[in-house]
Amino acid sequence: MDKKKRSKILIVEDDETVSRLMAEFLGKLGYEVTAFGDGPEALDHVKTRGLPHIVLIDLGLPSMHGFELASKLKAMADVPIIFVTSANDTETIVKGLKQYAEDFIVKPFELRELEARVDVVLRSMPSLDYASEPVIRVDDLLNIDFAHNRVVLNGKSIGLTPTESILLHVLLRNAGRVVENRMLIARVWPSEEVFEDTLRVHMHRLRRKLEADSHHPHYIRTERGIGYMFTVRPPELFGEEA
């Protein structure tokens, strides 16, 4: 199946003309597009409908700056973000790329540029079919609700810290493959100098919440000296390859 037909794009742009042009253009390309004019509306949508595959955010939103919205989304999961904005000063762009975004598009822009940048970001990410569900069913025991930073394990709701939620999101997105330590650190702490000892501490805490026996883990396996792997790969979330 064409990846575009499985990919959900969330647009957060208060200029109705720009928002409509982007939504119509991306919709014709085969993406499923939802658009909102401000951050709180977009956050409510994510909490009820699940994570999008990519978010396009204008920085100058009415009641919530684009960086604030990006921060709130990144506290849920490692959601890819592209800022679409008229702000083109170096300081703003550098801050956005270091802390939140995969890319910047500076207004005014050609729609072909938008298509190319969205395509590049989506192609750089592993399969994201799971993102279409508000609550992700991993197996008979484990369900994950990234938008509310929690898992439900054997009927019990367990809260996750934002760091744990992002770690779990990156691992699930790569389910069945080892994610190297350096990649996990780069995705979870993009603007900080963090070492593997810190990663191990957070991974240990996450395992204690997910595993009946953290010394004999079922969901997260360690590849010593390399990284970690989420071992369960639900076919309904990752397509026929599973």
C-alpha positions in Angstrom: 0.0 0.0 0.0 1.2 3.5 -0.8 2.5 5.0 2.4 0.8 8.3 1.7 -2.6 6.6 1.9 -1.8 5.4 5.4 -0.2 8.7 6.6 -2.1 11.2 8.8 -1.0 14.8 8.7 -2.1 17.4 11.3 -1.9 21.0 10.2 -1.9 23.8 12.9 -2.1 27.1 11.1 -4.3 30.1 12.0 -4.2 31.6 8.4 -7.3 30.0 6.9 -6.1 30.6 3.3 -2.7 29.0 3.9 -4.2 26.1 5.9 -6.8 25.4 3.2 -4.2 25.4 0.4 -1.9 23.0 2.3 -4.8 20.7 3.3 -6.3 20.5 -0.2 -2.9 20.0 -1.8 -1.7 17.3 0.6 -5.2 15.7 0.5 -4.9 15.4 -3.3 -1.6 13.7 -2.9 -3.3 10.9 -0.9 -2.6 12.0 2.7 -5.3 12.1 5.3 -5.3 15.7 6.5 -6.8 17.4 9.5 -6.4 21.1 10.2 -6.9 23.4 13.2 -6.3 27.1 13.8 -4.8 26.9 17.2 -2.8 24.6 19.6 -5.4 23.7 22.2 -7.8 22.4 19.5 -5.0 20.4 17.9 -4.1 18.9 21.3 -7.7 17.9 22.0 -7.8 16.2 18.6 -4.7 14.2 19.3 -5.9 13.1 22.8 -9.2 11.8 21.3 -8.1 10.6 17.9 -4.5 9.5 18.4 -1.1 10.6 17.1 -0.7 11.8 13.6 2.2 10.7 11.5 3.6 14.2 11.1 2.6 17.7 12.3 2.9 21.0 10.4 3.0 23.9 12.9 2.9 27.6 12.3 4.9 29.4 15.0 2.6 32.5 15.3 -0.5 30.8 16.7 -3.2 32.9 18.5 -3.1 31.4 22.0 -0.1 29.1 22.0 3.3 29.6 20.4 4.3 27.0 18.0 7.3 26.0 20.2 4.9 25.5 23.1 2.6 23.2 21.1 5.6 21.3 19.8 6.8 20.8 23.4 3.5 19.5 24.5 3.4 17.0 21.5 6.9 15.9 22.2 6.0 15.2 25.8 3.6 12.6 24.5 5.8 10.9 21.9 8.5 11.3 19.2 6.1 12.9 16.7 7.8 14.3 13.6 7.3 18.1 13.3 7.8 20.6 10.5 7.5 24.3 11.3 5.8 26.3 8.6 6.4 29.9 9.4 7.3 33.4 8.2 10.0 33.6 10.9 13.3 33.1 9.1 15.9 34.4 11.6 18.7 32.0 12.3 18.2 31.9 16.1 14.6 30.8 15.7 15.4 28.1 13.1 18.3 26.7 15.1 16.2 26.5 18.3 13.4 24.8 16.5 15.6 22.3 14.8 17.6 21.4 17.9 14.7 21.0 20.3 11.6 20.0 18.3 11.5 19.8 14.5 12.7 17.7 11.7 12.6 20.7 9.3 11.5 24.3 8.7 9.5 25.7 5.7 9.7 29.5 5.4 6.7 31.4 4.0 6.1 32.1 1.3 6.8 28.7 -0.2 5.9 26.6 -3.3 3.5 23.7 -2.7 6.0 21.4 -4.4 8.5 22.3 -1.7 6.0 21.3 0.9 5.4 18.0 -0.8 9.1 17.3 -0.9 9.8 18.1 2.7 6.9 16.1 4.0 7.9 13.2 1.9 11.5 13.3 3.1 10.5 13.4 6.8 8.1 10.5 6.4 10.6 8.4 4.4 13.2 8.9 7.2 10.8 7.4 9.8 10.1 3.7 10.2 6.6 2.3 9.6 4.0 4.5 11.5 0.8 2.6 10.9 0.3 2.3 14.7 -0.2 6.0 15.0 -3.7 5.9 13.6 -5.1 4.4 16.9 -5.7 6.5 20.0 -5.0 3.5 22.2 -2.5 1.0 20.8 -3.2 -2.7 21.5 0.2 -4.4 21.7 -1.1 -7.8 22.9 -3.7 -9.3 25.2 -2.0 -7.7 28.3 -0.5 -4.4 27.1 -2.2 -1.3 25.7 -0.4 2.1 25.2 -2.0 5.6 25.3 0.7 8.0 24.3 -1.5 11.1 24.3 -2.2 10.6 28.0 1.3 9.2 28.9 0.1 5.9 30.2 0.0 2.2 29.6 -2.7 -0.3 30.7 -1.0 -3.5 31.7 -3.3 -6.5 32.6 -6.1 -4.0 33.3 -4.1 -1.7 35.5 -3.4 1.9 34.3 0.2 3.0 34.8 1.5 6.5 34.2 4.6 7.3 32.2 6.9 10.2 32.4 7.3 12.2 29.2 10.8 10.7 28.8 9.5 7.1 29.3 6.7 7.8 26.8 9.1 9.0 24.1 11.5 6.1 24.7 8.6 3.7 24.4 7.3 5.4 21.3 10.7 5.2 19.5 11.1 1.5 20.4 7.6 0.6 19.3 8.0 2.5 16.0 11.0 0.3 15.4 9.5 -2.9 16.8 11.4 -6.0 15.9 14.6 -4.0 15.2 17.4 -3.0 17.6 17.5 0.7 18.2 21.1 1.9 18.9 21.8 3.7 22.1 23.0 6.8 20.2 19.8 6.9 18.2 17.6 6.7 21.3 19.6 9.5 23.0 19.4 11.7 19.9 15.6 11.2 19.7 14.8 11.6 23.4 17.3 14.3 24.3 18.0 16.2 21.0 19.4 19.3 22.6 21.1 17.9 25.7 24.4 16.1 26.3 23.2 12.8 27.7 25.3 9.6 28.2 24.3 5.9 28.1 24.2 5.7 31.9 21.2 8.1 31.9 19.5 6.1 29.2 20.0 2.9 31.2 18.3 4.5 34.2 15.3 5.6 32.3 15.0 2.3 30.5 15.2 0.4 33.8 12.3 2.5 35.1 10.3 2.0 32.0 10.8 -1.8 32.2 9.7 -1.8 35.8 6.3 -0.4 34.6 6.0 -2.8 31.6 7.5 -6.1 32.7 6.2 -8.6 35.2 9.9 -9.5 35.8 12.2 -6.7 34.7 15.2 -9.2 34.9 13.5 -11.4 32.3 11.8 -8.9 30.1 9.1 -9.8 27.6 8.7 -6.5 25.8 12.1 -4.7 25.8 15.2 -6.7 25.2 18.8 -5.4 25.7 21.4 -5.9 23.0 24.5 -5.3 25.2 26.7 -2.6 24.0 24.4 -1.8 21.1 20.9 -0.8 22.2 17.4 -2.0 22.8 14.6 -3.7 20.9 10.8 -3.8 21.4 10.2 -7.5 20.7 6.4 -7.6 20.1 5.4 -6.5 16.6 1.6 -6.6 16.3 0.5 -7.4 12.7 -2.5 -5.1 12.9 -0.2 -2.1 13.6 2.6 -2.8 11.2 0.9 -4.3 8.2 1.5 -7.6 6.4 5.3 -7.6 6.9 4.9 -8.6 10.6 
